[in-house]
Amino acid sequence: MTDWLDIHRGEAPLVVAFPHTGTDLADVEGAFVSPWLARRDADWWVDDLYGFARELGATTVRTRVSRSVIDVNRDPSGASLYPGQATTELCPTMTFDGAPLYSGAVPDAAEIERRRSRWFDPYHAALDAELTRLRDAHGTVVLYDAHSIRSHIPRLFEGELPVFNLGTNAGTTCAPALEAEIAALCAASGLPHVVNGRFKGGWTTRHYGRPAEGFHAVQMEIAIRAYLDEPEVPDEANWPTPFTRERAADLTVHLTAILKACLAFARP
């Protein structure tokens, strides 16, 4: 573990990754318009939401560095994961809503490369090492990339986002049976869900999902209203709202079932 990378090693064939829960603005905090704005689009409290994963024997990998510094779930080449749709960059220059993040110059190529070398590459080296360790031990491993997002962001999607957004890059990053089992559990929850809708899986899911080699990857994007009270207009006074296990209890039941299904798939 470093001062910004948290790794908890389990022995079960499941890795739960948290690429966007970090709020550390590192050595670039002063470049942002405001620290709060640079932190606003974090996947708030998702690592707390999945706190039970370790009890299941899962390995967890989390960066404490904010996605506004560098987004470890973007293609490091800078290529868009969603051509033709609004998204954010490897080193984002604006918020989800389109507000500028920087008060002056945005990161240039040299600065982007510095951030990639400092944070992106070590995060993925650690994730790759844990996945390989567990695949070699079990023959099969599941990577579950855990995310959340506000329910209403017109710049990114229309209307209200379903609670469960399962992404497998159109079925290419995991076995059909795993996708079907997770989708069935989402449906059984009675909460709105979609498979490969607006969020089909980021770079992490697409990069590591190689079912023929025993690596099965899924992304789960949760609409935040499922476990937090969302204000209509988030501002510095009202966002984020606190995480409590009582508020998240109903969702936790469904997420526990989903992670257990991932384990059952990897342990036939």
N, C-alpha and C positions, 0 to 999 in steps of 0.2 A: 504494500500500500504506500502511495505517496501522499503528499499533503492535499492532493486534488483528485486522486483516483482511489475509489473504494472497491476492494474485491473481497467477497466472502466466498470461500471455496466449500462447496458441498460435494457429495459423492453420487448424487442421483443424476440421471441423464437429462438434466434440464438447466439451462442458463437463462436467467431473467436479466435483461439489460435495461438500464435507465439512462438514456442519452440526454434527456432534456429536463431533469429535475434540479440541475445545478443553478446557483444564483451568484457564484463567485465571478466578479468582473475582472479578476486578475490584475494585470498591470496596465489595462487600458480603460479603467473606470472613468478617468478624467476626460476621455475623448467623447463620451456619450452625452447626449442632450441632457439626460438625467439618469441616475442609477435606477430609479423606479421604472422608468420606461424601458430600460434595457433588461429589466427582470420580468416585466409584466407578462410575457408570453411563455414563461416557464411552464412545464407540466407539473403544476403545483401539487406537492405532497404525494406524488405517485409512488415514490419509494416507501412512504409510510402506508399507503393503500395496500401495497403488496408485501407488507412486513411479514406476513405469514409464510411467504415463499421459502424462507430459510428453514422453517419448521418442517417443510416437506423434503428437505435435503437438497434444495436447489442452490446452484451457484448464482451469485448476483454480482454484476459489474456496473458501477455508477461513476460518472464524472461529476465533480462538484462545480465545474466551470460552466458558466452560462452559455446557452446556445447563441446569445448575441455576440459573444467573443468568437466562438467557432462552433458550427453545427456539425457534430460528429455523425449525424444521420443524413448528410448530403454527399453527393458524388464529389470526391476530392479533386476531380478534374474541372469542376465548375459546371458540368453539363446539368441541365434541368432534368429532374426526375418526372416532371409533369409538363411536357412541352405544350405550349398554348394556354396553360393555366397559370394563374398567379401563384407564386410561391416565394420562399426566401432563399438567400444564397448561402454558400459555404460560410462566409463571414457576412451575416445579414447587414444591410444598410437601412432597412426599414422594419417597422413592426408588422404584425399580421394585418393590421388595419391600414397600413400604408403611410404611417407617420415616420419621418426621418429619425434615425437613431443617433446620427452624428451631428455635432454642432459645427464641424469644419470638414476637413478632407476625410473621405471614406478610405478604408484600407486599400493600399495599392498592392501590386503583385508580390512585392518583397515582404510586405507585412502579412499578407495572407499565407505565404509560404512559411514565415516564422511561426505563425499560430498553428499551422498544420503540423509542423515538425515538433512543436512544443506540446501540443495537446491531442490533436487528432490521431497522429500515428501511434503514440503510446497507448491510447485508449483501444485502438483496434488491434494492436499487438497483444494486449492483455485479453481481449475478447476472443481473438483467434486461438490463443494458447489454451484458454479454458475450454473452448469448444472441442479442440483437438484432443485434449486430455480426456474428456468425457466420452467422445466418440471412440477413441482407442480403447477405453475401458469397457464400454457397453456395446459397441458396434453401431449404435444409433444415439443421436442427441437431438434435442429440440431447443432452438433458440426462440425465446418469447421476448419480443421487443415491446416494452411497455410505455405507453404514451397517454396523454390526455390533452384536451383542447376545449376552449370555450364553445358553447353550443351555438352561438350566433356570431359569425364573422363574414359579413356580406362579400368582402373582397376575395375570400377563399372559397366560399360555397353559398348556395342559396338556401334560405329557410333555416330550419332547425336540424342540426346534425343528429342522426340516430345515436343512441347511447353506446352501442357496440359497433365498431367499425373494424372488421377483420380484413387484413390485407395479406395476400399471398402472391402478389404480382400475377394476377389472373391464373392462379393455380400452379405456378412454376416453382415456387420456393419450398413446397412441402408435399408430402403424399396426399392424394385426394381423400384418403380415409381420415387423416388428421384434420384437414380443412372441414370436412363434413361433420365430424364429431364436435368440433368447436362451434360451428355454425348451429348445430342442433341444440347445443346447450344455451347459446345466445337466444335462440327462438323459444326454448322452454322457459326462459326467465320471464317472458311476457313483456320485456323491454324492447324498444325499437332497435333493430339491428340491420346491418347490410354487410355483404361480402364483396370485397373489391369494388367498393363505391368510390367516393372522393379520395380516400386514402388506401392505396393499393399496396403500400409497403415502401419504406424509404430505402436508402442505399444499404443500410445494415441488413435488412431482410433479403434484398436482392443479391447482395454480395455473398452472404454466407449460406443462403438456401441452395444446397446441392443435394437433393434427395438421393440421387444415385450413389453418392459417396457416404450416405448416412447422416448428413446434416440437413435437418428440417427446420425452416425458419418461418415464423409468422409475426406480423405486427398487429397489436391491438391498440386502437385509438379509442379512448373513452371520452364521451361528452361529459364535461366536468360537472354538469348539473346532477349527475348520478350520485355524486358523493360530496359536493360542496354547494352552498347557496350562492348562486350567481347574480350579481347586480346587473341591471339593464345596461348601465354604462359604467364599466370599471374605472375607478380613479384611485389616486394615491391614498385616499381616506378609506376606501371600502374594498380594496382588492390587494392581495388575495384574502378570502375569508378563511378562518381557522379550520384545520382538519380535526375531526373527532371520530373515534372509532364507532360511536353510537350513530352518527350521521351516515357513516359509510357501511354500516353493518349489513344492510340488505344486499348491497353490491358485492361485498366481500364474500358472501355465500356463493354467489354465481362465479366470481373469479376463482375461488378455491376449487370449485368443480372443474373449471376450465384447466387450471394448472394440473389437477389430478388426472385429467384426461390426457394431457401432454405426457405425463409420466407413464400412464398406462400404455400409451402408444409406443413409447420408447422401451417399454418392458413387456413385450408380448408374452 
